[in-house]
Amino acid sequence: MVKLNKIYTRTGDAGTTGLADGSRVSKASARLEAIGDVDEANSAIGVARTALAAGDPLDATLARIQNDLFDLGADLATPGDREGALRITPAQVEWLESAIDDLNAALAPLNSFVLPGGSPAAAAVHLARAITRRAERAAVAANDQGTLSTNALVYLNRLSDFLFVAARHLNQNGSDDVLWVPGGPRNQ
């Protein structure tokens, strides 16, 4: 278990931060951009959880994902092949895929793109999905500069898929989805 006695350390005052291996990098590095975006996605999922109806079974799934995102942050903060490093595992990716399949089974097929919206909970999950997609782009950019864990990249990709399906689930299994109308009001 992590124990934090002191919140400020002053070690980052010059614009660098420490990675899990003890090395220091710029807070503006691609790796830190990805870590920050994962943190933001996690926070957005936390906000989405507050919009769920009391007792919604999706809450437990989102809570597990939030914990996985802390694992993902640790994974991203650990360069190289450090023995004993906390990494996203294939089992975490498989669990997420199973959660996608379970929710998707009840959804009607799409006949248009879905606009972010619908219920407040679905809109909040759509926002978390968009932030997750940014986190994935940042992780890919960081990977271009130094190899990241393959499972970390796959997890982020699956997470955006899960959040899309979860938003549709929250929109009454898609019946309350807001669908894109190409050309929209200008065609009226």
C-alpha positions, -999 to 999 in steps of 0.1 A, spaced: 0 0 0 12 35 -8 17 58 22 20 95 17 30 115 48 40 147 30 21 161 0 47 187 -11 83 177 -17 96 207 -36 114 183 -59 92 193 -89 97 231 -84 121 233 -113 97 216 -138 108 180 -135 92 150 -119 105 116 -108 96 84 -126 93 50 -109 130 41 -117 142 73 -100 150 92 -132 137 127 -136 119 141 -167 103 173 -177 67 178 -166 61 187 -203 74 154 -216 52 132 -238 53 105 -210 40 130 -184 14 143 -209 0 107 -212 1 102 -174 -18 135 -169 -44 126 -195 -49 92 -178 -54 111 -145 -79 134 -161 -98 105 -177 -99 88 -142 -113 120 -127 -139 123 -154 -150 87 -147 -153 97 -110 -176 126 -120 -196 102 -142 -200 78 -113 -217 106 -93 -243 109 -121 -253 73 -119 -286 62 -103 -281 48 -68 -273 11 -70 -265 11 -107 -243 -20 -113 -222 1 -137 -207 19 -107 -188 -12 -96 -174 -16 -131 -163 20 -133 -147 18 -98 -126 -11 -110 -116 8 -141 -106 37 -119 -83 14 -100 -70 0 -132 -62 35 -143 -40 40 -113 -22 8 -124 -19 23 -158 -4 55 -144 22 34 -126 29 14 -158 34 47 -178 56 60 -150 80 30 -152 103 32 -182 121 1 -195 117 -35 -183 121 -29 -146 116 -62 -127 85 -62 -104 71 -31 -121 33 -27 -119 20 -32 -154 -13 -35 -171 -18 -72 -177 -35 -91 -205 -61 -102 -179 -71 -66 -173 -76 -60 -210 -96 -93 -213 -118 -82 -184 -125 -49 -201 -134 -67 -234 -158 -90 -215 -174 -60 -199 -178 -44 -234 -194 -76 -247 -218 -79 -218 -231 -43 -222 -231 -44 -260 -253 -75 -261 -284 -56 -252 -278 -26 -275 -296 -21 -308 -272 -18 -338 -262 17 -348 -276 33 -379 -258 66 -374 -230 81 -353 -240 90 -317 -236 125 -305 -223 129 -269 -254 134 -248 -287 118 -238 -290 114 -200 -267 133 -177 -249 100 -168 -244 91 -205 -231 126 -213 -206 124 -184 -194 90 -197 -191 104 -232 -168 131 -218 -147 105 -200 -145 86 -233 -133 117 -252 -106 124 -225 -96 87 -227 -91 90 -264 -68 120 -258 -49 99 -232 -45 72 -258 -32 97 -284 -7 110 -258 4 75 -249 10 67 -286 31 99 -289 50 89 -258 55 54 -272 70 70 -304 97 85 -281 103 55 -260 87 21 -257 57 19 -234 39 -13 -224 19 -27 -252 -9 -37 -228 -11 -1 -216 -18 11 -251 -43 -17 -257 -61 -10 -224 -66 27 -233 -80 17 -267 -104 -8 -252 -114 17 -225 -127 42 -250 -147 14 -266 -161 4 -232 -171 40 -223 -189 44 -257 -209 12 -250 -215 22 -214 -229 56 -225 -253 39 -249 -262 15 -221 -270 45 -199 -292 59 -227 -317 32 -222 -297 7 -242 -294 32 -271 -330 42 -274 -322 76 -259 -290 81 -279 -287 114 -297 -279 105 -333 -259 126 -358 -279 139 -387 -254 146 -415 -258 182 -426 -281 187 -396 -303 218 -395 -288 234 -425 -307 209 -447 -340 220 -433 
